[in-house]
Amino acid sequence: MEDGAQSQLTTASRLALLKERNACWDALKWGVTRDLPLLHPEDIIWELCGGVFAQCGLPGALRLHRLPSQYRNIRASSWRIPLLSNTEDFAMDPAQDLLALIEKPVLNSNP
């Protein structure tokens, strides 16, 4: 392990948090749990990447949830991104602030 970015915690406090985190993982005991409601399971597209859970019920909006971490001082947050009705799938990489949408082509019957 390496020291991360500057923190308001002392070295002793960070060591105590690290020991607590490792003990929780060893025992598979979670300090806090949070249930996230799933959209209609038969129509859902979802992805979990970089601590962000995203789901999309077609048609509609992409719903994103940043998962909290007391050890990394990350607060939970949620947001929505409206999508076009022809969105078929998506991929994301929160570390790069990247969201890629795959859309079904809309064919125009007029020449």
MOPAC internal coordinates of N, CA, C and O (Angstrom, degrees):
PM7 1SCF
backbone

  N    0.0000 0     0.00 0     0.00 0    0    0    0
  C    1.4430 1     0.00 0     0.00 0    1    0    0
  C    1.5176 1   109.61 1     0.00 0    2    1    0
  O    1.2310 1   121.35 1   -32.33 1    3    2    1
  N    1.3153 1   115.01 1   147.67 1    3    2    1
  C    1.4533 1   121.37 1   177.99 1    5    3    2
  C    1.5143 1   108.95 1  -123.87 1    6    5    3
  O    1.2310 1   120.75 1   -26.85 1    7    6    5
  N    1.3230 1   116.16 1   153.15 1    7    6    5
  C    1.4528 1   119.74 1   173.02 1    9    7    6
  C    1.5148 1   108.61 1   -64.81 1   10    9    7
  O    1.2310 1   121.26 1   -42.04 1   11   10    9
  N    1.3135 1   115.20 1   137.96 1   11   10    9
  C    1.4513 1   119.85 1   178.65 1   13   11   10
  C    1.5101 1   110.51 1   -91.45 1   14   13   11
  O    1.2310 1   121.17 1    29.73 1   15   14   13
  N    1.3114 1   115.37 1  -150.27 1   15   14   13
  C    1.4659 1   121.31 1  -179.97 1   17   15   14
  C    1.5259 1   109.65 1   -64.03 1   18   17   15
  O    1.2310 1   121.16 1   -13.24 1   19   18   17
  N    1.3119 1   115.40 1   166.76 1   19   18   17
  C    1.4539 1   120.79 1   179.08 1   21   19   18
  C    1.5275 1   110.10 1   -54.68 1   22   21   19
  O    1.2310 1   121.04 1   -40.35 1   23   22   21
  N    1.3210 1   115.62 1   139.65 1   23   22   21
  C    1.4503 1   121.48 1  -177.08 1   25   23   22
  C    1.5155 1   109.08 1  -135.29 1   26   25   23
  O    1.2310 1   120.80 1   -24.75 1   27   26   25
  N    1.3142 1   116.08 1   155.25 1   27   26   25
  C    1.4568 1   120.91 1   175.83 1   29   27   26
  C    1.5207 1   110.89 1   -80.96 1   30   29   27
  O    1.2310 1   120.25 1   169.88 1   31   30   29
  N    1.3379 1   117.12 1   -10.12 1   31   30   29
  C    1.4644 1   121.12 1  -179.58 1   33   31   30
  C    1.5227 1   110.23 1   -81.87 1   34   33   31
  O    1.2310 1   121.30 1   -33.40 1   35   34   33
  N    1.3092 1   115.12 1   146.60 1   35   34   33
  C    1.4586 1   119.72 1   175.53 1   37   35   34
  C    1.5190 1   109.32 1   -75.88 1   38   37   35
  O    1.2310 1   120.85 1   -13.02 1   39   38   37
  N    1.3250 1   115.99 1   166.98 1   39   38   37
  C    1.4610 1   120.44 1   177.60 1   41   39   38
  C    1.5254 1   110.24 1   -60.38 1   42   41   39
  O    1.2310 1   120.13 1   139.47 1   43   42   41
  N    1.3300 1   117.35 1   -40.53 1   43   42   41
  C    1.4674 1   121.16 1   179.12 1   45   43   42
  C    1.5284 1   111.12 1   -63.96 1   46   45   43
  O    1.2310 1   120.03 1   140.10 1   47   46   45
  N    1.3353 1   117.55 1   -39.90 1   47   46   45
  C    1.4730 1   121.23 1   178.35 1   49   47   46
  C    1.5238 1   111.43 1   -65.50 1   50   49   47
  O    1.2310 1   121.00 1   138.52 1   51   50   49
  N    1.3343 1   115.69 1   -41.48 1   51   50   49
  C    1.4701 1   119.35 1   179.17 1   53   51   50
  C    1.5249 1   110.57 1   -65.92 1   54   53   51
  O    1.2310 1   120.11 1   141.51 1   55   54   53
  N    1.3342 1   117.40 1   -38.49 1   55   54   53
  C    1.4651 1   121.04 1   177.54 1   57   55   54
  C    1.5210 1   110.35 1   -63.91 1   58   57   55
  O    1.2310 1   120.11 1   138.05 1   59   58   57
  N    1.3202 1   117.40 1   -41.95 1   59   58   57
  C    1.4720 1   120.92 1   178.23 1   61   59   58
  C    1.5265 1   110.77 1   -62.47 1   62   61   59
  O    1.2310 1   119.92 1   137.77 1   63   62   61
  N    1.3358 1   117.75 1   -42.23 1   63   62   61
  C    1.4687 1   121.00 1   177.36 1   65   63   62
  C    1.5242 1   111.05 1   -63.85 1   66   65   63
  O    1.2310 1   120.14 1   139.11 1   67   66   65
  N    1.3167 1   117.35 1   -40.89 1   67   66   65
  C    1.4632 1   121.16 1   178.91 1   69   67   66
  C    1.5255 1   110.89 1   -62.94 1   70   69   67
  O    1.2310 1   120.32 1   136.49 1   71   70   69
  N    1.3318 1   117.00 1   -43.51 1   71   70   69
  C    1.4707 1   120.37 1   178.63 1   73   71   70
  C    1.5276 1   110.82 1   -64.29 1   74   73   71
  O    1.2310 1   120.64 1   138.84 1   75   74   73
  N    1.3362 1   116.38 1   -41.16 1   75   74   73
  C    1.4735 1   120.07 1   178.31 1   77   75   74
  C    1.5297 1   110.35 1   -63.46 1   78   77   75
  O    1.2310 1   120.38 1   136.36 1   79   78   77
  N    1.3141 1   116.87 1   -43.64 1   79   78   77
  C    1.4705 1   121.40 1   179.23 1   81   79   78
  C    1.5174 1   111.06 1   -61.07 1   82   81   79
  O    1.2310 1   120.30 1   133.68 1   83   82   81
  N    1.3248 1   117.04 1   -46.32 1   83   82   81
  C    1.4646 1   120.52 1   179.89 1   85   83   82
  C    1.5202 1   111.49 1   -63.96 1   86   85   83
  O    1.2310 1   119.93 1   140.42 1   87   86   85
  N    1.3254 1   117.75 1   -39.58 1   87   86   85
  C    1.4725 1   121.02 1   178.35 1   89   87   86
  C    1.5298 1   110.79 1   -64.15 1   90   89   87
  O    1.2310 1   120.50 1   139.52 1   91   90   89
  N    1.3330 1   116.65 1   -40.48 1   91   90   89
  C    1.4767 1   119.86 1   177.80 1   93   91   90
  C    1.5210 1   111.04 1   -63.59 1   94   93   91
  O    1.2310 1   119.97 1   137.83 1   95   94   93
  N    1.3432 1   117.66 1   -42.17 1   95   94   93
  C    1.4593 1   120.72 1   178.11 1   97   95   94
  C    1.5298 1   110.94 1   -65.14 1   98   97   95
  O    1.2310 1   120.17 1   137.99 1   99   98   97
  N    1.3372 1   117.27 1   -42.01 1   99   98   97
  C    1.4686 1   120.36 1  -179.79 1  101   99   98
  C    1.5224 1   111.43 1   -61.47 1  102  101   99
  O    1.2310 1   120.36 1   142.46 1  103  102  101
  N    1.3400 1   116.91 1   -37.54 1  103  102  101
  C    1.4652 1   121.32 1  -178.34 1  105  103  102
  C    1.5308 1   112.39 1   -93.85 1  106  105  103
  O    1.2310 1   120.01 1   177.71 1  107  106  105
  N    1.3259 1   117.58 1    -2.29 1  107  106  105
  C    1.4736 1   122.51 1  -173.14 1  109  107  106
  C    1.5260 1   110.14 1    49.39 1  110  109  107
  O    1.2310 1   121.37 1  -132.36 1  111  110  109
  N    1.3198 1   114.98 1    47.64 1  111  110  109
  C    1.4672 1   123.17 1   178.90 1  113  111  110
  C    1.5235 1   107.83 1  -116.68 1  114  113  111
  O    1.2310 1   120.72 1   -58.01 1  115  114  113
  N    1.3019 1   116.22 1   121.99 1  115  114  113
  C    1.4542 1   120.42 1  -177.06 1  117  115  114
  C    1.5118 1   109.54 1   -99.31 1  118  117  115
  O    1.2310 1   120.71 1   -43.20 1  119  118  117
  N    1.3166 1   116.24 1   136.80 1  119  118  117
  C    1.4583 1   121.15 1   178.50 1  121  119  118
  C    1.5154 1   111.60 1   -71.00 1  122  121  119
  O    1.2310 1   120.65 1   141.33 1  123  122  121
  N    1.3174 1   116.36 1   -38.67 1  123  122  121
  C    1.4621 1   121.92 1  -177.67 1  125  123  122
  C    1.5233 1   107.86 1  -139.84 1  126  125  123
  O    1.2310 1   120.52 1   -41.39 1  127  126  125
  N    1.3107 1   116.62 1   138.61 1  127  126  125
  C    1.4620 1   120.56 1   173.07 1  129  127  126
  C    1.5253 1   108.46 1  -121.88 1  130  129  127
  O    1.2310 1   121.20 1   -23.64 1  131  130  129
  N    1.3013 1   115.30 1   156.36 1  131  130  129
  C    1.4590 1   120.98 1   179.03 1  133  131  130
  C    1.5174 1   108.16 1  -143.79 1  134  133  131
  O    1.2310 1   120.57 1   -54.05 1  135  134  133
  N    1.3141 1   116.52 1   125.95 1  135  134  133
  C    1.4597 1   121.71 1   177.49 1  137  135  134
  C    1.5229 1   109.05 1   -91.96 1  138  137  135
  O    1.2310 1   121.31 1   -46.83 1  139  138  137
  N    1.3178 1   115.09 1   133.17 1  139  138  137
  C    1.4578 1   120.86 1   175.75 1  141  139  138
  C    1.5219 1   108.03 1  -112.46 1  142  141  139
  O    1.2310 1   119.83 1   -53.15 1  143  142  141
  N    1.3283 1   117.93 1   126.85 1  143  142  141
  C    1.4592 1   119.46 1  -179.45 1  145  143  142
  C    1.5260 1   110.59 1   -69.66 1  146  145  143
  O    1.2310 1   120.85 1   -43.62 1  147  146  145
  N    1.3228 1   115.99 1   136.38 1  147  146  145
  C    1.4621 1   120.80 1   175.38 1  149  147  146
  C    1.5153 1   109.29 1   -88.01 1  150  149  147
  O    1.2310 1   121.10 1   -34.04 1  151  150  149
  N    1.2946 1   115.51 1   145.96 1  151  150  149
  C    1.4570 1   120.52 1   172.75 1  153  151  150
  C    1.5195 1   107.80 1   -72.05 1  154  153  151
  O    1.2310 1   120.19 1     3.60 1  155  154  153
  N    1.2870 1   117.25 1  -176.40 1  155  154  153
  C    1.4616 1   121.54 1  -178.54 1  157  155  154
  C    1.5288 1   109.92 1   -50.66 1  158  157  155
  O    1.2310 1   119.29 1   -69.14 1  159  158  157
  N    1.3432 1   118.96 1   110.86 1  159  158  157
  C    1.4694 1   121.65 1  -173.19 1  161  159  158
  C    1.5243 1   114.68 1   -56.55 1  162  161  159
  O    1.2310 1   119.63 1   150.74 1  163  162  161
  N    1.3227 1   118.32 1   -29.26 1  163  162  161
  C    1.4592 1   118.89 1  -177.06 1  165  163  162
  C    1.5279 1   112.42 1   -77.32 1  166  165  163
  O    1.2310 1   120.03 1   159.35 1  167  166  165
  N    1.3220 1   117.54 1   -20.65 1  167  166  165
  C    1.4648 1   121.26 1  -176.54 1  169  167  166
  C    1.5242 1   113.63 1  -112.98 1  170  169  167
  O    1.2310 1   119.97 1  -170.79 1  171  170  169
  N    1.3020 1   117.67 1     9.21 1  171  170  169
  C    1.4558 1   119.92 1  -168.74 1  173  171  170
  C    1.5270 1   113.32 1   -89.67 1  174  173  171
  O    1.2310 1   121.33 1   -37.32 1  175  174  173
  N    1.3093 1   115.06 1   142.68 1  175  174  173
  C    1.4656 1   123.51 1   168.73 1  177  175  174
  C    1.5222 1   104.35 1  -118.53 1  178  177  175
  O    1.2310 1   120.00 1   -47.64 1  179  178  177
  N    1.3237 1   117.60 1   132.36 1  179  178  177
  C    1.4577 1   118.60 1  -178.41 1  181  179  178
  C    1.5206 1   111.32 1  -143.46 1  182  181  179
  O    1.2310 1   121.21 1   -17.37 1  183  182  181
  N    1.3264 1   115.28 1   162.63 1  183  182  181
  C    1.4565 1   121.78 1   176.87 1  185  183  182
  C    1.5195 1   108.62 1  -155.17 1  186  185  183
  O    1.2310 1   121.18 1   -34.69 1  187  186  185
  N    1.3207 1   115.35 1   145.31 1  187  186  185
  C    1.4622 1   122.48 1   174.87 1  189  187  186
  C    1.5163 1   106.91 1  -124.32 1  190  189  187
  O    1.2310 1   120.85 1   -61.83 1  191  190  189
  N    1.3294 1   115.97 1   118.17 1  191  190  189
  C    1.4619 1   120.01 1  -175.51 1  193  191  190
  C    1.5272 1   109.24 1  -151.52 1  194  193  191
  O    1.2310 1   120.44 1   -50.21 1  195  194  193
  N    1.3150 1   116.77 1   129.79 1  195  194  193
  C    1.4574 1   120.98 1   173.82 1  197  195  194
  C    1.5096 1   114.47 1    57.88 1  198  197  195
  O    1.2310 1   120.01 1  -145.65 1  199  198  197
  N    1.3304 1   117.58 1    34.35 1  199  198  197
  C    1.4571 1   120.49 1   179.24 1  201  199  198
  C    1.5137 1   114.46 1    79.95 1  202  201  199
  O    1.2310 1   120.00 1  -169.37 1  203  202  201
  N    1.3367 1   117.61 1    10.63 1  203  202  201
  C    1.4648 1   121.90 1   177.40 1  205  203  202
  C    1.5227 1   108.59 1  -119.38 1  206  205  203
  O    1.2310 1   120.41 1   -54.77 1  207  206  205
  N    1.3338 1   116.82 1   125.23 1  207  206  205
  C    1.4620 1   123.28 1   175.80 1  209  207  206
  C    1.5223 1   106.95 1  -101.93 1  210  209  207
  O    1.2310 1   120.61 1   -54.93 1  211  210  209
  N    1.3251 1   116.44 1   125.07 1  211  210  209
  C    1.4600 1   121.30 1  -179.74 1  213  211  210
  C    1.5172 1   108.98 1  -124.81 1  214  213  211
  O    1.2310 1   121.25 1   -38.16 1  215  214  213
  N    1.3216 1   115.21 1   141.84 1  215  214  213
  C    1.4665 1   119.87 1   177.26 1  217  215  214
  C    1.5178 1   109.10 1  -144.00 1  218  217  215
  O    1.2310 1   122.10 1   -30.41 1  219  218  217
  N    1.3164 1   113.59 1   149.59 1  219  218  217
  C    1.4530 1   120.54 1  -177.76 1  221  219  218
  C    1.5153 1   108.06 1  -139.30 1  222  221  219
  O    1.2310 1   120.70 1   -56.49 1  223  222  221
  N    1.3058 1   116.26 1   123.51 1  223  222  221
  C    1.4557 1   121.97 1   171.44 1  225  223  222
  C    1.5119 1   107.06 1  -101.59 1  226  225  223
  O    1.2310 1   120.32 1   -58.00 1  227  226  225
  N    1.3007 1   116.99 1   122.00 1  227  226  225
  C    1.4576 1   119.89 1  -173.56 1  229  227  226
  C    1.5140 1   111.45 1   -86.45 1  230  229  227
  O    1.2310 1   118.82 1   -39.88 1  231  230  229
  N    1.3023 1   119.86 1   140.12 1  231  230  229
  C    1.4503 1   127.24 1   -13.99 1  233  231  230
  C    1.5215 1   109.55 1   -78.59 1  234  233  231
  O    1.2310 1   120.03 1   -13.95 1  235  234  233
  N    1.2936 1   117.54 1   166.05 1  235  234  233
  C    1.4565 1   118.80 1   178.32 1  237  235  234
  C    1.4951 1   114.01 1   153.21 1  238  237  235
  O    1.2310 1   121.83 1    48.18 1  239  238  237
  N    1.3142 1   114.11 1  -131.82 1  239  238  237
  C    1.4546 1   120.18 1  -174.31 1  241  239  238
  C    1.5213 1   109.78 1  -127.46 1  242  241  239
  O    1.2310 1   121.31 1   -23.50 1  243  242  241
  N    1.2920 1   115.10 1   156.50 1  243  242  241
  C    1.4560 1   122.09 1   173.56 1  245  243  242
  C    1.5253 1   106.31 1   -86.40 1  246  245  243
  O    1.2310 1   120.23 1   -55.73 1  247  246  245
  N    1.3189 1   117.16 1   124.27 1  247  246  245
  C    1.4622 1   121.93 1   178.66 1  249  247  246
  C    1.5152 1   107.76 1  -107.14 1  250  249  247
  O    1.2310 1   120.75 1   -54.71 1  251  250  249
  N    1.3177 1   116.17 1   125.29 1  251  250  249
  C    1.4563 1   121.75 1  -176.99 1  253  251  250
  C    1.5306 1   109.88 1  -118.82 1  254  253  251
  O    1.2310 1   121.22 1   -38.07 1  255  254  253
  N    1.3204 1   115.27 1   141.93 1  255  254  253
  C    1.4613 1   122.03 1   179.40 1  257  255  254
  C    1.5262 1   107.91 1  -132.15 1  258  257  255
  O    1.2310 1   120.37 1   -62.02 1  259  258  257
  N    1.3194 1   116.90 1   117.98 1  259  258  257
  C    1.4573 1   119.95 1   173.40 1  261  259  258
  C    1.5255 1   106.85 1   -83.70 1  262  261  259
  O    1.2310 1   120.62 1   -56.82 1  263  262  261
  N    1.3347 1   116.41 1   123.18 1  263  262  261
  C    1.4497 1   121.23 1  -177.27 1  265  263  262
  C    1.5230 1   109.84 1   -78.95 1  266  265  263
  O    1.2310 1   120.36 1   -43.03 1  267  266  265
  N    1.3248 1   116.92 1   136.97 1  267  266  265
  C    1.4624 1   119.61 1  -176.43 1  269  267  266
  C    1.5283 1   112.22 1   -78.45 1  270  269  267
  O    1.2310 1   121.12 1   -19.94 1  271  270  269
  N    1.3217 1   115.47 1   160.06 1  271  270  269
  C    1.4578 1   122.17 1   174.26 1  273  271  270
  C    1.5216 1   108.66 1  -148.79 1  274  273  271
  O    1.2310 1   120.87 1   -65.07 1  275  274  273
  N    1.3240 1   115.94 1   114.93 1  275  274  273
  C    1.4595 1   118.47 1   177.72 1  277  275  274
  C    1.5210 1   110.64 1   -70.68 1  278  277  275
  O    1.2310 1   120.11 1   154.11 1  279  278  277
  N    1.3191 1   117.40 1   -25.89 1  279  278  277
  C    1.4637 1   120.66 1  -178.17 1  281  279  278
  C    1.5179 1   112.56 1   -76.78 1  282  281  279
  O    1.2310 1   120.93 1   151.40 1  283  282  281
  N    1.3274 1   115.83 1   -28.60 1  283  282  281
  C    1.4683 1   119.64 1   179.48 1  285  283  282
  C    1.5260 1   111.82 1  -106.95 1  286  285  283
  O    1.2310 1   120.85 1  -172.31 1  287  286  285
  N    1.3428 1   115.99 1     7.69 1  287  286  285
  C    1.4584 1   122.80 1   178.57 1  289  287  286
  C    1.5310 1   111.72 1    56.24 1  290  289  287
  O    1.2310 1   121.23 1  -131.93 1  291  290  289
  N    1.3391 1   115.25 1    48.07 1  291  290  289
  C    1.4647 1   122.04 1   178.52 1  293  291  290
  C    1.5250 1   107.89 1  -111.20 1  294  293  291
  O    1.2310 1   120.85 1   -55.56 1  295  294  293
  N    1.3150 1   115.99 1   124.44 1  295  294  293
  C    1.4656 1   120.92 1   178.26 1  297  295  294
  C    1.5279 1   110.03 1   -89.19 1  298  297  295
  O    1.2310 1   121.33 1   -30.55 1  299  298  297
  N    1.3240 1   115.06 1   149.45 1  299  298  297
  C    1.4655 1   120.62 1   176.48 1  301  299  298
  C    1.5249 1   109.46 1   -69.48 1  302  301  299
  O    1.2310 1   120.98 1   -35.28 1  303  302  301
  N    1.3165 1   115.73 1   144.72 1  303  302  301
  C    1.4591 1   120.54 1   172.66 1  305  303  302
  C    1.5260 1   108.47 1  -153.79 1  306  305  303
  O    1.2310 1   121.07 1   -20.89 1  307  306  305
  N    1.3022 1   115.56 1   159.11 1  307  306  305
  C    1.4629 1   121.78 1   179.91 1  309  307  306
  C    1.5212 1   108.87 1  -138.68 1  310  309  307
  O    1.2310 1   120.96 1   -30.96 1  311  310  309
  N    1.3212 1   115.77 1   149.04 1  311  310  309
  C    1.4502 1   120.92 1   175.69 1  313  311  310
  C    1.5234 1   109.46 1  -156.15 1  314  313  311
  O    1.2310 1   121.36 1   -12.47 1  315  314  313
  N    1.3296 1   115.01 1   167.53 1  315  314  313
  C    1.4718 1   122.12 1  -178.86 1  317  315  314
  C    1.5181 1   109.76 1  -128.22 1  318  317  315
  O    1.2310 1   121.71 1   -33.44 1  319  318  317
  N    1.3275 1   114.34 1   146.56 1  319  318  317
  C    1.4599 1   121.38 1   174.53 1  321  319  318
  C    1.5289 1   106.90 1  -126.18 1  322  321  319
  O    1.2310 1   119.63 1   -60.29 1  323  322  321
  N    1.3361 1   118.31 1   119.71 1  323  322  321
  C    1.4645 1   119.64 1   178.15 1  325  323  322
  C    1.5275 1   110.59 1   -66.36 1  326  325  323
  O    1.2310 1   121.24 1   -38.14 1  327  326  325
  N    1.3243 1   115.22 1   141.86 1  327  326  325
  C    1.4687 1   121.10 1  -179.41 1  329  327  326
  C    1.5141 1   110.15 1  -122.57 1  330  329  327
  O    1.2310 1   121.32 1   -24.97 1  331  330  329
  N    1.3221 1   115.07 1   155.03 1  331  330  329
  C    1.4519 1   120.40 1   173.10 1  333  331  330
  C    1.5249 1   109.00 1   -72.61 1  334  333  331
  O    1.2310 1   120.45 1   -22.70 1  335  334  333
  N    1.3082 1   116.75 1   157.30 1  335  334  333
  C    1.4634 1   120.77 1  -177.17 1  337  335  334
  C    1.5251 1   112.83 1   -69.15 1  338  337  335
  O    1.2310 1   119.67 1   165.31 1  339  338  337
  N    1.3433 1   118.24 1   -14.69 1  339  338  337
  C    1.4641 1   119.83 1  -178.38 1  341  339  338
  C    1.5341 1   112.19 1   -96.41 1  342  341  339
  O    1.2310 1   119.58 1  -165.53 1  343  342  341
  N    1.3223 1   118.41 1    14.47 1  343  342  341
  C    1.4645 1   121.48 1   177.32 1  345  343  342
  C    1.5181 1   109.11 1   -72.54 1  346  345  343
  O    1.2310 1   120.70 1   -55.18 1  347  346  345
  N    1.3249 1   116.27 1   124.82 1  347  346  345
  C    1.4629 1   122.02 1  -177.22 1  349  347  346
  C    1.5283 1   113.09 1  -101.37 1  350  349  347
  O    1.2310 1   120.14 1   145.67 1  351  350  349
  N    1.3263 1   117.34 1   -34.33 1  351  350  349
  C    1.4619 1   121.19 1  -175.73 1  353  351  350
  C    1.5279 1   108.27 1  -162.30 1  354  353  351
  O    1.2310 1   120.85 1    -8.28 1  355  354  353
  N    1.3155 1   115.99 1   171.72 1  355  354  353
  C    1.4521 1   120.09 1   176.69 1  357  355  354
  C    1.5152 1   109.70 1  -152.25 1  358  357  355
  O    1.2310 1   121.15 1   -17.71 1  359  358  357
  N    1.3097 1   115.40 1   162.29 1  359  358  357
  C    1.4558 1   122.72 1   173.21 1  361  359  358
  C    1.5217 1   106.32 1  -141.22 1  362  361  359
  O    1.2310 1   120.96 1   -26.53 1  363  362  361
  N    1.3414 1   115.78 1   153.47 1  363  362  361
  C    1.4553 1   117.97 1  -178.57 1  365  363  362
  C    1.5184 1   110.58 1  -147.01 1  366  365  363
  O    1.2310 1   122.03 1   -21.90 1  367  366  365
  N    1.3216 1   113.72 1   158.10 1  367  366  365
  C    1.4587 1   121.77 1   172.94 1  369  367  366
  C    1.5196 1   106.38 1  -143.42 1  370  369  367
  O    1.2310 1   120.22 1   -85.98 1  371  370  369
  N    1.3449 1   117.18 1    94.02 1  371  370  369
  C    1.4639 1   120.02 1  -177.14 1  373  371  370
  C    1.5258 1   113.54 1   -59.07 1  374  373  371
  O    1.2310 1   119.59 1   150.61 1  375  374  373
  N    1.3260 1   118.39 1   -29.39 1  375  374  373
  C    1.4661 1   120.71 1   179.89 1  377  375  374
  C    1.5282 1   111.20 1   -63.31 1  378  377  375
  O    1.2310 1   120.09 1   152.46 1  379  378  377
  N    1.3360 1   117.42 1   -27.54 1  379  378  377
  C    1.4639 1   121.72 1   178.77 1  381  379  378
  C    1.5223 1   112.17 1  -103.84 1  382  381  379
  O    1.2310 1   120.47 1  -176.08 1  383  382  381
  N    1.3534 1   116.70 1     3.92 1  383  382  381
  C    1.4579 1   121.37 1  -175.63 1  385  383  382
  C    1.5272 1   109.89 1    55.37 1  386  385  383
  O    1.2310 1   121.29 1  -134.37 1  387  386  385
  N    1.3514 1   115.15 1    45.63 1  387  386  385
  C    1.4584 1   122.18 1  -172.46 1  389  387  386
  C    1.5285 1   111.09 1  -116.94 1  390  389  387
  O    1.2310 1   120.94 1   -48.14 1  391  390  389
  N    1.3177 1   115.80 1   131.86 1  391  390  389
  C    1.4569 1   123.15 1   172.45 1  393  391  390
  C    1.5173 1   107.04 1  -133.44 1  394  393  391
  O    1.2310 1   120.32 1   -57.45 1  395  394  393
  N    1.3398 1   117.00 1   122.55 1  395  394  393
  C    1.4647 1   122.03 1   178.37 1  397  395  394
  C    1.5218 1   108.43 1  -114.24 1  398  397  395
  O    1.2310 1   120.69 1   -50.96 1  399  398  397
  N    1.3284 1   116.28 1   129.04 1  399  398  397
  C    1.4627 1   121.90 1   179.60 1  401  399  398
  C    1.5213 1   109.61 1  -108.05 1  402  401  399
  O    1.2310 1   121.30 1   -39.05 1  403  402  401
  N    1.3179 1   115.12 1   140.95 1  403  402  401
  C    1.4565 1   121.63 1   174.60 1  405  403  402
  C    1.5219 1   106.31 1  -111.12 1  406  405  403
  O    1.2310 1   121.43 1   -59.57 1  407  406  405
  N    1.3183 1   114.88 1   120.43 1  407  406  405
  C    1.4516 1   119.78 1  -176.23 1  409  407  406
  C    1.5223 1   110.47 1  -114.26 1  410  409  407
  O    1.2310 1   120.99 1   -34.31 1  411  410  409
  N    1.3236 1   115.71 1   145.69 1  411  410  409
  C    1.4508 1   122.17 1   174.25 1  413  411  410
  C    1.5308 1   107.40 1   -78.53 1  414  413  411
  O    1.2310 1   120.30 1   -49.75 1  415  414  413
  N    1.3284 1   117.04 1   130.25 1  415  414  413
  C    1.4783 1   117.95 1  -178.46 1  417  415  414
  C    1.5239 1   111.60 1   -63.12 1  418  417  415
  O    1.2310 1   121.42 1   -37.76 1  419  418  417
  N    1.2967 1   114.88 1   142.24 1  419  418  417
  C    1.4697 1   121.54 1   177.09 1  421  419  418
  C    1.5328 1   106.10 1   -99.98 1  422  421  419
  O    1.2310 1   120.96 1   -62.86 1  423  422  421
  N    1.3175 1   115.76 1   117.14 1  423  422  421
  C    1.4667 1   120.49 1  -178.46 1  425  423  422
  C    1.5140 1   109.55 1   -91.66 1  426  425  423
  O    1.2310 1   121.06 1   -49.10 1  427  426  425
  N    1.2851 1   115.58 1   130.90 1  427  426  425
  C    1.4481 1   121.86 1   178.62 1  429  427  426
  C    1.5251 1   108.56 1   -93.90 1  430  429  427
  O    1.2310 1   119.33 1   -55.22 1  431  430  429
  N    1.3021 1   118.88 1   124.78 1  431  430  429
  C    1.4658 1   121.65 1  -177.44 1  433  431  430
  C    1.5329 1   111.53 1   -78.32 1  434  433  431
  O    1.2310 1   119.61 1   165.51 1  435  434  433
  N    1.3233 1   118.35 1   -14.49 1  435  434  433
  C    1.4587 1   120.70 1   177.98 1  437  435  434
  C    1.5222 1   109.92 1   -87.84 1  438  437  435
  O    1.2310 1   119.95 1   -46.42 1  439  438  437
  N    1.3502 1   117.71 1   133.58 1  439  438  437
  C    1.4734 1   119.96 1  -179.46 1  441  439  438
  C    1.4967 1   113.63 1   -72.62 1  442  441  439
  O    1.2310 1   120.10 1   180.00 1  443  442  441

